[in-house]
Amino acid sequence: MSPSSRLESVLRSGDFAVTAELNPRDSADPQVVYQQARILAEFSDAINTGDGSGANSHLSSLGMAALLARAGHEPVMQLGCRDRNRIALQGELLAAAALGVGNVLCLTGDGVQAGDQPDAKSVFDLDSMGLLRTARIMRGQGRFLSGRKIEIAPRWFLGAASNPFVPPYDFRPLRLQKKIEAGAEFIQTQYCFDVPRLRQFMARVRDMGLDERVFILVGVGPLRSLKSALWMREHVPGVVIPESIEKRLRGVPSDKQQEQGLQICVEIIQQVREIPGIKGVHVMAYRQEEWVGEIVERAGLLPRPKLAREPLVEEEAKHVSL
């Protein structure tokens, strides 16, 4: 079959892919999304939309992804299992396909305790692997989990997350294998600040032949300051900031730490690019979208491949014009 999305086309063509994170918005104004997307689109092949990030309420991932698709951008809709049962998840998956979203990142999701409404009730009817299997059934068999037929089967490029940087380290490649078997076609990792640990993870991934079965994009991002690095280490689940990074930031004056953080990010990308089996990077610049272009350019990842967006069929174009 032909690729389901432009991101899939970039990866299958052998280009080193760049995806970027659009931080979730707290506004009902779509122009806020469009403005941030324009900053990212020039320097990336696809843009992720967060789903209730940090267990806080924001503009929904589906809403942001639909706005991006409407504007001609390439969204990766993140979809978590914390807040929805399988009925709602299948409905959102189908809606995403109908709205032109060709990439879905399937996540279990963080617990509500991390957010500003810790009394909310979690659902977790499925986990990320159950969601991957569900999407694969809907796409491949054209039916819901109940067995009921879907009139026109959806198409997506299916992704999942991985975190090679937290113990048990030996288990991480095995969990990756399970996600691939569940249906993951691309992987975006947690922030990478520990390249030696990533190398060890990828050596095992290659030994298991997993690098030939999935496209792996490594998460990277700039540290604004030593203070922000220490805050991330303490408060962001799964983020590991090695002592070597802390020491490097401590070694420069506070007004030079942002530049040092940018340089660290660029160096990590350059190192990551040399590791066999890695097919791209996922740039997460929280509230610093304006730095994504600088990072990508300094890392030598420009120009990005330009792939034409498939034209809307006549009936779709008619509805959009209305």
N, C-alpha and C positions, 0 to 999 in steps of 0.2 A: 504494500500500500504506500501511497505517497505520504510524506510527512504531514502530521496533524497541525503543525505550527511552524512559524518562522524560526523559533528557537531550535526545534528539532532539526530543521534544515541546516542551520548553522553548525550544529554539533555533528550531524551525519556527513557534512561536507569536509570535516576535519579541521575546521577553524577553531582556534582557542576562544571559547565563548566568554562573554562578560554579561552577567545579570546584575541588577541593582535593586535595592530595597526602597520602595516608596513608603515613608513612615506614615502610619495611619493618621487620618485627619480628624479633627474635632470640629467640623464645620459642615453645614448643609449647602455650602456654596461650591458647585462643581469646579469653578474657576481655580480654587485652591489646589485641587487635584491636577488640573491641566497645567498650571504654572510649574508645579514641582516635576511633573512628568516631562515637560519640555526640557528641563535641566538635565534629566537622566537619559532621555531617549537618544540624544546625539552620541552618547558615549557607551551605550549598552545595547545588547541584543534583545533583552526582555526586562520587564519591571515587575518585581514582586509586590503584591498587595497583602498586608498583614491582616490576620484574622483575630481580633480581640487581643492584640499584643499586650503582654504583661498582665493578662486577665483584667483588662480595663475596657470600658466601652469606647468604641471609636466608630467612625464611618465604616460600614461593613466591607469585608474583603470582596464580596461579590459586587457590591455597589461600585467600589473603586475600580475593579477589573472591568466592569461594563463601561464605565466612563473612559478608561484607557482604550478599550477596543473601539469605542465610538469615535475617538479622536485619531485612530489609526496607529496606535501604539501596540506593543506586544506584551500583554499581561501574563503573569504567572499568579493565578489565584491560589492563595494559601487557604486551606480548609481544615479546621480542627474539629475534634470530636467532643471537646469539653461541654459545649453548649447546645448540642443537637442530638436527637436520637436518629436512628437509621432512616426513618421516614423523611425527616427534614433534610438529612444529608443527601439522600437521593434526589430530592426536589431541587436542592441548590446545585448539585452536579448537572442535572438536566438543564436548569436555567442558565448555568454558565455556558454550556454548549450552544444554547439558543441565542445567547447574547454575543457570541463570537469569541469566547474565551477558549483558547486552544491548549493551555497548559494549566495543570492543577497539581499543587504540592500538598500531599496528604500528610496531616500531622495528628498526633494524639492531642497535644495541647497541654499547657501548664495548668496546675491546679489554681482554683480561685483564691487560695490563700495569698498568692503573690500580688493580687490586685487591690483596688480601692473599694471593692464590694465583697469582702470575704464571707459574708453570710449568704451569698448566692449559692444555689444548688448546682452542683456539677452533674453532667449526664454520663458521659463516657460509655454510651451504649456500644460503640465500636472503638477500637484503637486504630492507629495509623495503618496497620497491616490489614485489619478488617475493612477499612475504608478503601484501601488499594484494591482489594479483592472485589469489593462492591463495584467500584468504577470499572474494573476490568470486565466484570460480568455484564454491566450495562453497555459497555462499548462492544465487547466481542460477541455476546450472545443476544444483545438487543432486548434485554428483559430486566425487570426489577428483581430484587431479592425474593419477592413473593412468587415469582414466576410469571407475573403479568407482563405481556408483551409491550415493548416501547415501539411506537409507530415508526419513527425514524431514529435509528441508533445514534448516539452521540459519538464524537471523536475528541480525544484529548491526548496530549503527551503527558504521561503520569510521572510525578516525582515524589520524593520523600526526603526526609532529613536524616543526618547522621552526625554523631559527635565522637570523633576519635580521641578526644583530649581528656576524657574522664574515665576513671576505672569502673569496672574491670576491663583493662585494655584488651585482653585476649578475647573477650566476648564481643567487642565492637565489630570485627569483620564477620562474625557469625550472625549478628543481628542485621548487618547490611545484607548478607546473603538471604535472610528470611524476607527482607523487604523487596529484594529483587524477585524472589519466587512469588511474592504476593502481587507483583505487577509494576514495581518501580522501574522506570526507564532512565530517569536522571536523578541525581542526588545533589543536594546542597548541604554543606556541612555547617556546623557551628563556627564561630569566629576562630581563626587559626592565629595564635601567637607563639605556638610551640612547633616550629618546623621539624625538629628532630623526631618528635612524637608522631607527626604526620608521616614522615618517611617510614617509620617502623610500621605504622598502620598500613600504608600503601604497599610495603613489601609483602605483608601477609595477604592483602587483597589480590596482588598479582599472583602469588603462589596458589591462591584458590581460583584463579581465572575470572574473578569478578569484574576486573577492569575491562574485560571484553564483553561483558553483559550489561553494563550500565555506564552512563556518562557521569563522571564525578566532577562537581564544581566546588571549590574550596571557599569557605566564607572568610572574608577579610574585611578590615575596616580601620579607619584612623582613630587614634586615641587623642582626644582634645588636650589632655593634661595628665599629670600624675594623679591628681585628685580624681579625675573621671575614671582612670584605669583602676584605682583602688575601689571606687564605688562599683564598677562593673564586676570586679572580682567578688565583692561581698554580696551584691544584690541581683545580678543577672544569672539565672540558673544555667549551669553548663559552661559558663565562660571561665577559662583558665588563663590567668596572666602570670607567666613565669617570672621568677625573681630577676632574670636577666633583663627583661623588658622594664620592670620597675626600676632597676639600677640605672638603666640607660636614661630614663626620664628624669630621675633624681640628679643626674649628672649635668643637667642644663638649667639655666635660669627659667623661672616660670613663664616669662614672656617668649621664650624660645621652645616651649614644650609642644605647642601645637605643630610647629614645623617639624620637630623631631618625631612626633606621632605620625605625621604624613610620610616622612622618610622611612620610618619603620614599616608602614603599610606597603609602600612601593617595594622595599627590599624583600618583604615576605612574598609578594606577588612574583617577583623575579625568581626567587628560590623555588616557589611552588610550581612555576611553569616548567622547571627543569625535572620535576619528578615524573617518571613514567607512569602512565595511567590516569593522570589528571587532565581533564578536558576543558577546564575553564575556572573562573573565579566568580564568586557572588559577593558584590561590594555592598556592605552595610554601613552607611554613614549616618548614624542617627542624628537628626536635626542638623545635618551638615551636607545636604545634597549638593551644595555648590562646590564641594571638594571632590566629588566623584570624577568629574572631567579632568581635574588636575592629577588625580591619582592614576587614572587610566592612561593619560598622556605620558606621564613620567615613567610609568611602567612599560612603555613601548607597545601598548595594545591598540593604538590607532593606526590607520582608520579601521572602523568596524565594517564588516561586510554589509552591503546594502541589498536586501532581498525585498522584492516587490510584495506588497500586500495583495492577497487574492481579491479580485473585484467582487463586490456584492452581486448576487444574482438579481435579476430584474425585480422579482417580487420582494426581496429583502430591501432593495434600494427604495422601492415605493413606500414601504412602511417607515424607513428611516427619514425620508423626506417629509412625511407627515408630522 
